[in-house]
Amino acid sequence: MSLPSRPRAVVTGAGSGLGRALCEALAARQARVLVSDVDPATAEETARRVTERGGEARVFPCDVTDPEAVEALARAAEDAFGGVDLLVNNAGVGAVGDVGDLPLVEWRRVLDVNLWGVIHGCHTFVPRLRRQGTGHVLNIASAAGLIFAPHLAAYNASKAAVVALSETLYAELKPLGLGVTVACPTFFRTNIAASARYSDATLKGMGARLVDGSKIGPDWVAARLLTAVDRNAPHVLPMMDARWFWRMRRWMPELFLHGVIAVDKHFRARMARGG
C-alpha cells in the first residue's frame, strides 16, 4: 500500500534536518504538506523549498509537547487538505549524560518532546485516520531505541518507547488497512548534536564527531523512509550498521553489551588524546 498521488502530509519538526528532507522528498511527489515546527521561521523556509520543488505547503507552528496545540494542528490539516494521508511524528531533541549526572529537567525535556510529542500526534490523528479508513503514521525513533549506548539513557528510553508504541499501533491498525512505520536510523548529518544538551565536554565532542562526521545526509535517509512507508514496513533501519547491531543485540546480548563498553572506552580515550 503506497502513498496516493499528491499525498496530504503533516510533518512535525519540519524546520530542519530530517523533517525538512522529508518535506522536500514529499514535494517531489507533488504532496500537499502541512509544515510544522516550534520555530516558525525555519518552517517558512521549509515551506518555500517544498513549493520550489513542486509541492504545496502550509505552515502551522506547533509545540508537540502541548496536546491542545497538536489538536489544533490536526484541525488545520483538515481545513487545508480535508484529511491526512501521512502523519510524520519527527520532532525530537537530544541530551547526553550519565544517569545521575544528566539533570532531571533534561530527562523531562527529552521525554516531553521525543515521547509525549509522538503520543500526542498518534492520540490526535489516529482516530481521524480510522474514520477516513486510509492513512499512514511514520514515527521517527532511532537505532538508539533498539541498541542502547552508554551516556544516552534519556534519549534511549524515549526512542525505545516510540518503538514500542509504534509496534503496538501497527498491530492495532494493520487489520483496518492503515499503516504504521517506525524509523530507526543511526548517525547522519543533522543539527541534533549541536542543539543537544551535554553533561560534560568530552561527551559533547563525541556527539559532534559521530554526527558531523557522518557521510550520510538527511536526504538519503528521507528517501529510504518513504520507500518503507510505500511498502507498509513496520520498521525501517536505513543504515547497515543499525541492522547488524540490532541482530547482534538479539542473538548475542551479553557479547553485544561487552562490545558496547569496549567501543565507548575506545572513543573516550581518543577524545581524551584529542583524536
N, C-alpha and C positions, 0 to 999 in steps of 0.2 A: 504494500500500500504506500505509494509515493505521494508526496505533496501535490495538490492540484496546481494547475497553471495559475499564475498570478496569485500565489497564496497570500492570505492575510496573516500577518505575524505580529507578535508582541515580543520585544526583546528588552529585558532589563539589563542594567549595567552596560548600556549600549554606547556610552560616550567614548570608549577607547578599547584597545586590546581585542580580545576575542569577541566581545559584544559587537564592536564596530565591524570586525571582519565578518561576522555572521550576517549583519545587516547588508554589507556590501555583496556578499555571496547571494543573499536572497534577492538583492536588486537585479542581479544577472538573470534571475527568473521572473523579472518584472513584478516582483512582490509588492504588496501594499504593507508597509511596515510602520508600526507604532513604536517609535524610538524613545526609550525611557532610560533616564539616568537621574541620579540625585543632583548632578551638575547640569543645568540647562544649557550652558554654553557648549559643552562638549557634545551634548545630544543634538544641538542645532548643527554642529559641524558634521556629525554622522549623517543626519538627515540630508544635508547638502550633497554628500557623497552618494547616498542612495539615489537621489534624484538624477545626479550626473550619470549614473550607471543604468538608468532606465527604469528604476522603481518609483514607487510613490511613497512619500514619507510624511508622517505627522510626528510632532514632538509632544511628549507628555512627561514632565518631570515627576519623579516618584521616589520616595524613600520606602524601600521594600520592608523595612522593619515596622512600618505603620500599616496595620491591616486596613484601616479606612482609606489610606492612600492607594493601596492595591485594589480595593473595591472601586475606587474612582477610576483607576487605570482600566479596569475591565469594562466599566460603563463607557469610557472614552473609546475603547476599541469597538464596542457595539455601535456607538453613534457614528464612528468614522467609517467602519467597514461592514457593519451588520453581523459581525461574528469574528471568530479567530480560528484559523487552521493550524497554527503553530504557536505555542507559548514557549519561550526560551527563558528559563529562570537562570540568569547568568550572573547577576550582581554578586560580587564577592570581595572579601578583604583578607589580608594575611596578618599573622602575628607569629613571632618566633621567639621561643624561650623555654627553658626547662620548667617542668612542673614545680611549683613553689617559688620560682623566680618571676615568671610572667605574671604581672598583676591581674587580679580578678576582673578589673574593669576591662582588660583586653580580652579575657575569656568571654565576657558578656558581649563585647562588641563583635567578636568573630561569630559567636553563636547567633546573635541577633540578625546579622546580615546573611551569613552563609547558610544557616539552617532555617531560622524563622522566616527569612525572606523567601525561601523556597516553599516552606509550609504555607505562608500567606498566598503565594502565587497559585499553588495547587488547590488550596481550600477555596479560593475565589473563582478560579477559572474552570476547574474540573466539572462542577455542576452545570456550567454553561455548555461545555463540550458534550456532556451526557445528553442535554436537551437537544443539541444540534444533531447528535448521532455521528459526528465526524470530528476529527481533530487529533493533534499530537502534542505531547509535552516533552520538551528537551530540557532536562535538568543538568546543569554543569556542576559536576563534582570534581574529582581529581584522582589521580593514581594514589594520592595520599589517603583517599577513602578506602583503599584496598590493601595498601602496603604502608606500614606505619613507621616513618623515620623518626629518629630522636629529635628533640627540640621543637617539634611541631604538634604537641599534644592538642592544643585548642583547634588548630586547623584540621588535623587528622580526625578529631572527634566530630567536627562539623561536617566534613565531607563523607565520613563513614555513615553518618546519619542520613545524608542525602542519598547515598546508595541504597540504604535500607528502605527509605521512603519510596524511592523510585521503583525498586523491585516489587514492593507491596502494591504500588499503584499500577504497575504493569499487569500484575495478576488480576487486579480488580477491573481494569479497563479493556484488556485484550478481548474477553468474551463479548464486549459491546462493540467491537470493531474500532476502538480508539487505541492510539499508540503512545508508548512511553519509552524514552531512551535516556540513559544516564551516561554522561561523558566523563571519562577518567584519563585525561592526558597527563603526561609528565611535564618536564620543564620546557617551556618555549618562550620566545621573546614577548614580554608584556610588561606593563608598569606595576605589576603586583608586588614585586620585590622592592621597588623604590618607595611604594606607598605603605608597605608593611611596617609594623612596629616590632622592634627587636629589644631583647633584654641585655645584649652586650654587643660590642663592636665586632668581635670575631664572627658571631652568627650573622651579622649584617653583611660582612664581607663574603661569607659562604653563600648566602642567598643571592647576592648580586652576581657572583661568579656563575652560579648554576643557571640563573635565568638569563642574564645579559649575554652569557657566553654560548647560549644555545644557537644551533644553526637553523632551527625551525622557527618560523614566524606564525602569527595568528591566522593568516590567510590559508596556509596549508592545513592547519587544524580545522578551521571552519568548513572547508570543502569536504573533509572526511566525516565531519559530524553530520552534515546534511545528507551525505550518501547513506549514513547509518539510519537516519530518520526515514529516508526513502525505502530502506529495507525493513523498517519497523524492528530494528535490532534492539534488544533490551539494554545491551551495554555497547559502548564504543571505547576502545583503548587504542587511539590512533598511532601511538608510538610502540615500536617493537620492544623497547626496554620495559615498558609497563606490562606488556603481555607476558614476557619472560619472568619478571619479578613476581607477578601475580601467580603464575604457575608454580614457581619455587615456594612461595609462601604457603600454597595449598598442599603441595606434595611433600615438602621437607621443612616444616615450620620452624623447628629448632635450629637447623642448619642455616636457614634464612636469617633468623634473628642474630646468630653469631656473625653472619656476613654483614648485616646492617651495622653492628657495633664496630667491626673492623673498618668498614668504609668510612664511618663517621670519624673514627680515630685518625685515619689517614688524612681526611680533609682538614681536620682541625690542626694537625701537625703541619700541613702545607701552608695553611693560613698563618700559623704562628711564625713560620720561616719567611713569610711574605711572598710565597709562591703562588 
